[in-house]
Every structure is written in C-alpha cells, then in structure tokens.
C-alpha cells in the first residue's frame, strides 16, 4: 500500500521526545511533498530542541560522527508579505563530517565552501573524509518561529556506492578507534597487505606505510604511533584469518559472498537444476580490466585444477603495458555449458558497461577447444583466437616424463609438432599420427598414454586449430607465466585436504594471489620496490628472451636443425635449441626440461622469423589461411565476395599502418599520410581554413570548389527592424 504524502506543514504533528538528547530513531517520519520538496522524510519539533537533535544524531552508536553546516540562509521576521507554510526564517543544511568530499583513492574533492561555520565540529582531520552522503536540513518556520522542520535527505552513513564508509560497521576499518585514524586509502591498505603476504619485515612495512600516509597529512609522533598499531593489527588479522567461516563448505561460501558483495559479480548456488558458479572480481581487477582490456585482448585460462580441486578454476586475463598476464576475474565452476557460460559472461560485461558503456575488446583468446564460442561472440562481439600453450606444455611434460632417452624425447616432440603443422598442408594430420606410432612403437608408456588420453579428443583440437586464428608465442608465454604462478600459490598449502574446499580456493585467490599481482604492477608503474619490479619484469620467458643479445645466438649452416645460444650467466656454457623456428622447439636447459617455454626457444624463434630458410610460425600460417579463406569466396555470390575483399583490404591497411608506425621515427610521419576524416560542421570549418584553396585527391579538378569558409550571416531579430 502506498504511503500517504502530506502536502502542508500545518498537517504535521509536533514531536518532543523526552531526554536531554534524541535522534532520528526517536521520531516518526512522514513523507512531505510541496513545490520545493519531492516526497521528503520530515518531522516537526520545537525550535529549542534543535541542538538536542543534532547531538543525539551525532552519537549514533553504529556510525558515530559530527555534523557540520554545509549551507545556511536566513531572513528577518516581517520581510515577506505572502508566504507558504514551509517558508523559513532560518535554513541550514547539515552534513556528516566524513563527507561530502572523499580524500581516498578515486575520490572527488569539492571546491572550498564559501560558508564556514562551527568548524570545530568538523572531523578531526580533513583526511578523514570518506565521501559520506548522510545529510539533513532544518527550517525554522516563518509562520511559526517556535517550531523547527527537519528534512532528512539521506539517513544512512554510506558513500555513493551505497557502502558504509566509516564507523565500527565499516569493513575497511580496523579496531573500534578506526574513525580517529588518519585516512588510509585503498591503495595504502592494499600495499601494506601485499607486503605482509610477501613476508617483508615489519619495520620495512611500517616505513612504507607511514610514507603513504604522509601524502595525505603531515607526520607526527601520534600519527606514527597510530600507524604502527594499524600495521600490527593488520598483520595480526592476516595471520589469524581463516578460510573456514563454517564447517560446511557450501555454507562458508554463502557467508563469504554476503560479506564480499563488492567483489562478487555473479553467484549461483548449486541445486538440482543449477550448477555452482562463483564469479569473483575485486575493484582493482575491475579497474585493470577496463584499463588494459579496452580495445585490446582478453585471454582465458581454463580448467585449472580439474583433477585436484573441488571445482575447476577459470581465469580471465588482460595484458598490461609489459605484456604480462593480469588476472581480472576468477570463475569457479564445473559447468562449461553454453547457458551457464552466457550467464556469468553477461554479468561481467554488464558490470563493466555500467561504468563505461563504450568499453569493448578487440579479441578473445581461448586455450580449450571445448570452450563455448557463441557466448563470447554474443557478449563481447569480438573475434576468437586459439592458444596452443596448453597442448604444447602437456605434450612436452609427458614426453619428458615417459621417455628417458634424450634423443628420443627430441624426435617424439618434433614429430608431434609435425602433426599440428600438417593442418595447413595437403597432408592428413592423422597420417602423421600413425607415422608417430610406427616410428616409436617401442616407447610403450608414451604411446599408451597418448592413445588413451589424446586420440579420442585430438580431432576436436585439430578443428579448433584449423578454424580459429592462432595466438602468438608472446601471449602463450604470458598465459603460461600466470599458470606457473597460480600453481605455486595454489599447491603450496600444507593442508592437502583444503583442496576440496571452495572457501580455501577463494581465500587463496583474493588474498595471496591478488596481493602478489597488485604489488607487482604497483612496483612496475611507480618505480618503488626495485627488487619486486625486476622480478616481475623477468616473470615471463618473452621478457627474458628480449635480454639476450643477437650475438649470443649462433646459427650453423651445417646443422640447420639446431641453434646454439650462449648463456648470459656463464659464457663458457651454451644451450642447444632443436627444431628452431617452430612452436615445438626443444631446448636442453633445465627450464625447458620441466615442460616450460624457455627464453632460449623464444629468442631463437624471434631471429628465425626474419630468415627465409625457416618455415613461418603457426600463428602466421593461420593468419595467412584466414586471409585466403576471405579471398576464396564463390564468384557467383557477389555480396560475399565484396564483403570478403573489404575485410581483407581493411586488415591490410591496418597492418600497414602498424608496420609504418613501428619502423618510423614518430607518429607525425604516419599521420601526414592518413586521409582527411571529416567531423562535425564546426570542426570541419576550423580544420579546412587555408590561405589558398585546397584540392582533394582522386577527384576531378573541374568539380573542386574553394573550401575557404565564408563569413557567416546570422539572422537578425525582427524587433530590430522598424515598422
């Protein structure tokens, strides 16, 4: 039933609660509407009880605060001849002293107020402002000066996002005295947490923490003491924190979701008809997805922990300025159906588009042929690429594990690469597979494994490689780098039984792994923590390969099937890369023998790309196949042929511009060659101002006109003409 709305102040009852102080909870609020107010919560009290109400409202046990006067107006008695029932003698707006400004990360600071009254009632420090939206107005009535009308605009102590932003109920506060602590932004808190997780000594963490606080307020002995207590309490909370909020794992996850709604973009509990799905994305991850994902690539790292975890983990990755893979969303579920995939993908895209409606990606990389492609195209509307990092890593690890002879390992892995390379040739990949089984029939352990595990689904992988463009080795190395880091963080726990609990996995992801990537990116972009930055830069094989000079790579025409690479740590040692120029190259270094894509292979393949005596990479061959497929449309289907030609020409022009930009000294040289792009009329007139007529290219000179803008003649008003 709709609540009754009062339209005249004379219809409101006068309330006078007992006691020295009283608050909004002691009053009965009525909806009031007039020409100035639209369904506001109002209450009428005696004017003499104004200070009692303000004091009682400031003593709210859930959100203790003080209120400052944001605006104030007044008029003299008898100054109005006609007046409404809600006209004022005195009109003030009171605002919670933790707002409206927000001095935190991403907060907005309002310009200085023209009116300042009772400044001692402000928060202890301006740095304590957290963007609180709680505020109310009071009116001393002109018609009845003994009464005071209270209009409460926002009674909750929340920020613009709707979350409690100060007081004991604030999730970001630590300890009951947190409201008296100098403002600690999310960046400072996350930095301190990350350093604690990395095991940095407490004295170093405290020094870094105080330096962060000094950006917002001056340091003194009291601030340093409070900061020291903050770091100690935060370290204590982290050490004592546990993933088990309840003995039942399902109930524990429900509690975690309720407490961390800002970090959950999709949640579906398991029922008889629905599968369990939990989508996690912190505010920092959301920022990085918008920052590095816009007009760039989004990659999928799927099916992690299929045999060990209760539910497999699916990660979405973006590539930062150093082309490192950053996790921007975690999806924990066993379901890979089109319906469930569409649910969480749409929820994630809606969250991003609610912040920036123009956000979109240029491509989506998958690493599992069983992944549903239709939801990706429906939600993100982008091309889909396929990454070979998973199949290459799995094949190499099992070849090394099941074959003891080094030469046989090399030959088997090269033969496996020929199966994939034969996809774009006239040979049948299955013929290459049969040849593999015949040549290595004595390797019973590997042949048995390959027939039982890979042969049933090899056709599915070949179809994906044949039908989708392939991602480059740089992106493969970045995804593999994330996989290795995730594996270390996830499987280093001594509680082996915890692997079958979802709350344990969520705790690992949102604390240790999240903090690790946060501090890595922060160190890289801010220049602080040099050791962390150096380790982060070298965390992918591609970046390590760039540090190898070209002179260290030795080609031998007599041995075209191998290349030597001089070690950078010991010049007397050299590593051998077999099958150079191929994604299925093999190196004899320790990192490659663990199944990883090493820096020596990547460096050799970089240099082989410029040499004509080596075959093109798989990604280049797949790209050439896409172009040929676009060209080879039926001639009788004129529309498809025209569309294919347009696509090919568009791709060719884009590639040409990128190549020119990469080889030129500056963007200005490339911009001069670009055609003129017309904008709106105002910009067009401004852009075409010339001292002499300009001729457009590729047009008939006899039809060209002078584009010099003429003097605009504005239409005069009729009132200027005499009758």
Long-range contacts (C-beta under 8 A, 24 or more apart in sequence): 3-31, 4-31, 5-31, 5-32, 5-33, 5-39, 6-30, 6-31, 6-32, 6-33, 6-42, 7-32, 7-33, 7-34, 8-85, 9-44, 9-85, 9-86, 9-141, 9-149, 10-85, 12-42, 12-43, 12-44, 12-149, 13-44, 14-44, 14-45, 14-46, 14-147, 15-43, 15-44, 15-45, 16-45, 16-46, 16-49, 19-52, 20-52, 21-52, 21-53, 21-55, 21-56, 21-59, 22-49, 22-52, 22-53, 22-56, 23-53, 23-56, 23-57, 23-59, 23-60, 24-57, 24-152, 24-155, 26-56, 27-150, 29-152, 32-151, 34-84, 34-86, 35-84, 36-86, 37-86, 37-151, 40-151, 40-152, 40-153, 41-151, 41-152, 41-155, 42-149, 42-150, 42-151, 42-152, 43-149, 43-150, 43-152, 44-147, 44-148, 44-149, 44-150, 45-147, 45-148, 45-150, 46-146, 46-147, 46-148, 47-140, 47-145, 47-146, 47-147, 47-148, 48-146, 49-148, 50-138, 50-148, 53-150, 54-94, 57-136, 60-157, 62-157, 62-167, 62-168, 62-169, 63-134, 63-157, 63-164, 63-166, 63-167, 63-169, 64-167, 64-179, 65-96, 65-97, 65-98, 65-123, 65-132, 65-134, 65-157, 65-166, 65-167, 65-179, 66-96, 66-97, 66-121, 66-122, 66-123, 67-94, 67-95, 67-96, 67-97, 67-121, 68-94, 68-95, 68-97, 68-118, 68-119, 68-121, 68-122, 69-93, 69-94, 69-115, 69-117, 69-118, 70-94, 70-95, 70-100, 70-113, 70-115, 70-135, 71-115, 72-115, 72-117, 75-142, 77-142, 77-145, 80-142, 83-142, 83-143, 85-141, 85-143, 86-139, 86-141, 86-149, 87-141, 87-142, 87-143, 88-139, 88-140, 88-141, 88-142, 89-140, 89-141, 89-142, 89-145, 90-138, 90-139, 90-140, 91-137, 91-138, 91-139, 91-140, 92-137, 92-138, 93-135, 93-136, 93-137, 94-135, 94-136, 94-137, 94-138, 95-132, 95-134, 95-135, 96-132, 96-133, 96-134, 96-135, 96-157, 97-121, 97-122, 97-123, 97-128, 97-129, 98-123, 98-128, 98-129, 98-130, 98-131, 98-132, 98-157, 98-165, 98-166, 98-179, 99-129, 99-130, 99-131, 99-132, 99-133, 99-134, 99-135, 99-159, 99-165, 100-129, 100-131, 100-132, 100-133, 100-135, 101-126, 101-129, 101-131, 102-129, 102-130, 102-131, 102-159, 103-127, 103-128, 103-129, 103-130, 103-183, 103-185, 103-216, 104-130, 104-131, 104-183, 104-185, 104-186, 105-185, 105-186, 105-187, 106-186, 107-131, 124-180, 125-182, 125-183, 125-217, 127-182, 127-183, 127-216, 127-217, 128-166, 128-179, 128-182, 128-183, 129-183, 130-159, 130-165, 130-166, 130-183, 131-159, 131-160, 131-165, 132-157, 132-158, 132-159, 132-165, 132-166, 133-158, 133-159, 133-160, 134-158, 161-262, 163-262, 171-259, 174-230, 174-233, 174-234, 174-237, 175-229, 175-233, 180-226, 181-226, 181-230, 182-213, 182-216, 182-217, 182-223, 182-226, 182-227, 183-216, 183-217, 184-212, 184-213, 184-230, 185-212, 185-216, 186-283, 186-284, 187-212, 187-522, 188-212, 188-213, 189-234, 190-284, 190-515, 190-518, 191-518, 191-519, 191-522, 192-231, 192-234, 193-234, 193-238, 193-511, 193-515, 194-515, 194-516, 194-518, 194-519, 194-522, 195-519, 196-234, 196-235, 196-238, 197-238, 197-511, 197-512, 197-515, 197-516, 198-515, 198-516, 198-519, 198-532, 202-231, 202-232, 202-235, 205-231, 205-235, 206-231, 238-511, 241-507, 241-511, 242-507, 243-498, 243-501, 243-503, 243-504, 243-506, 243-507, 243-508, 244-501, 244-503, 244-504, 245-503, 249-310, 249-500, 249-501, 249-502, 249-503, 250-502, 252-501, 252-502, 252-503, 253-278, 253-502, 253-503, 253-506, 256-503, 256-506, 260-510, 263-510, 265-329, 265-344, 265-347, 265-348, 265-351, 266-331, 266-343, 266-344, 266-347, 266-348, 268-340, 268-343, 275-333, 275-334, 275-335, 275-337, 275-340, 276-311, 276-332, 276-333, 276-334, 276-335, 276-502, 277-331, 277-332, 277-333, 277-335, 277-340, 277-343, 277-344, 278-331, 278-332, 278-333, 278-502, 278-506, 279-329, 279-330, 279-331, 279-344, 279-347, 279-348, 280-329, 280-330, 280-331, 280-332, 280-506, 280-509, 280-510, 281-328, 281-329, 281-330, 281-348, 281-351, 282-510, 282-514, 284-514, 284-518, 285-327, 285-328, 285-329, 285-514, 286-328, 286-351, 286-352, 286-355, 288-318, 288-320, 288-326, 288-328, 288-521, 289-316, 289-318, 289-328, 289-329, 289-352, 290-352, 290-355, 290-356, 290-359, 292-318, 292-319, 292-320, 292-321, 292-326, 292-328, 293-318, 293-328, 293-359, 293-361, 294-356, 294-359, 294-360, 294-361, 295-360, 295-361, 295-362, 296-361, 296-362, 297-361, 297-362, 297-363, 297-364, 297-365, 297-385, 297-475, 298-361, 298-363, 298-364, 298-365, 298-380, 298-382, 299-325, 299-364, 299-365, 299-367, 299-387, 299-471, 299-475, 299-478, 299-479, 300-364, 300-365, 300-366, 300-367, 300-368, 300-371, 301-325, 301-327, 301-367, 301-479, 301-482, 301-483, 301-486, 302-366, 302-367, 302-368, 302-371, 303-368, 304-483, 304-486, 304-487, 304-490, 305-490, 305-499, 305-505, 308-491, 308-499, 309-490, 309-499, 309-500, 309-505, 310-499, 310-500, 310-501, 310-502, 310-505, 311-502, 311-505, 313-486, 313-505, 313-509, 315-482, 315-486, 316-348, 317-478, 317-479, 317-482, 319-475, 319-478, 320-521, 320-524, 321-525, 322-524, 322-536, 322-537, 322-543, 323-474, 323-475, 323-478, 323-540, 323-542, 323-543, 324-478, 324-481, 324-520, 324-536, 324-539, 324-540, 324-543, 325-478, 325-479, 325-481, 325-482, 325-540, 326-517, 326-521, 327-482, 327-486, 327-513, 327-514, 327-517, 330-509, 332-502, 332-505, 332-506, 336-370, 336-371, 336-372, 337-372, 338-372, 338-374, 338-375, 341-371, 341-372, 341-375, 342-372, 342-374, 342-375, 342-378, 342-379, 345-375, 345-376, 345-379, 345-380, 346-375, 346-379, 349-379, 349-380, 365-471, 365-475, 365-479, 366-468, 367-479, 369-457, 369-460, 369-461, 369-463, 369-464, 370-460, 383-469, 384-468, 385-468, 385-469, 385-470, 385-471, 386-464, 386-465, 386-468, 386-469, 386-470, 386-471, 387-470, 387-471, 387-475, 387-476, 387-479, 388-420, 388-465, 388-470, 388-471, 388-476, 388-583, 388-618, 389-476, 389-477, 389-479, 389-480, 389-483, 389-597, 391-420, 391-461, 392-476, 392-583, 392-584, 392-597, 393-480, 393-483, 393-595, 393-596, 393-597, 394-595, 396-586, 396-592, 396-595, 397-594, 397-595, 398-446, 398-449, 398-450, 399-446, 400-593, 400-594, 400-595, 402-443, 402-445, 402-446, 402-449, 403-443, 403-445, 403-446, 406-588, 408-440, 408-443, 409-586, 410-578, 410-579, 410-586, 411-439, 411-440, 412-436, 412-440, 412-443, 412-446, 413-579, 413-584, 413-586, 414-578, 414-579, 414-582, 414-584, 414-586, 415-439, 415-440, 416-584, 417-579, 417-582, 417-583, 417-584, 420-462, 420-465, 420-583, 420-584, 420-618, 421-582, 421-615, 421-618, 421-621, 423-462, 423-465, 423-466, 424-466, 424-621, 424-622, 424-625, 429-462, 433-458, 465-618, 465-622, 468-622, 469-619, 469-622, 469-623, 469-626, 470-618, 470-619, 470-621, 470-622, 470-623, 471-619, 472-617, 472-619, 473-542, 473-583, 473-597, 473-602, 473-605, 473-617, 473-619, 474-542, 474-602, 476-583, 476-597, 477-540, 477-541, 477-542, 477-597, 477-602, 478-540, 478-542, 480-541, 480-596, 480-597, 481-539, 481-540, 481-541, 484-596, 485-513, 485-516, 485-539, 486-513, 489-513, 489-516, 541-591, 541-596, 541-597, 541-598, 541-599, 541-601, 541-602, 542-599, 542-602, 544-599, 545-599, 545-600, 545-602, 545-603, 545-606, 547-599, 548-599, 548-600, 548-603, 550-607, 552-603, 553-603, 553-604, 553-607, 555-611, 560-613, 563-604, 565-600, 565-603, 565-604, 575-600, 577-601, 577-604, 580-604, 580-605, 580-608, 580-614, 581-605, 581-608, 581-609, 581-611, 581-614, 581-615, 581-617, 582-615, 582-617, 583-617, 583-618, 627-651, 685-709
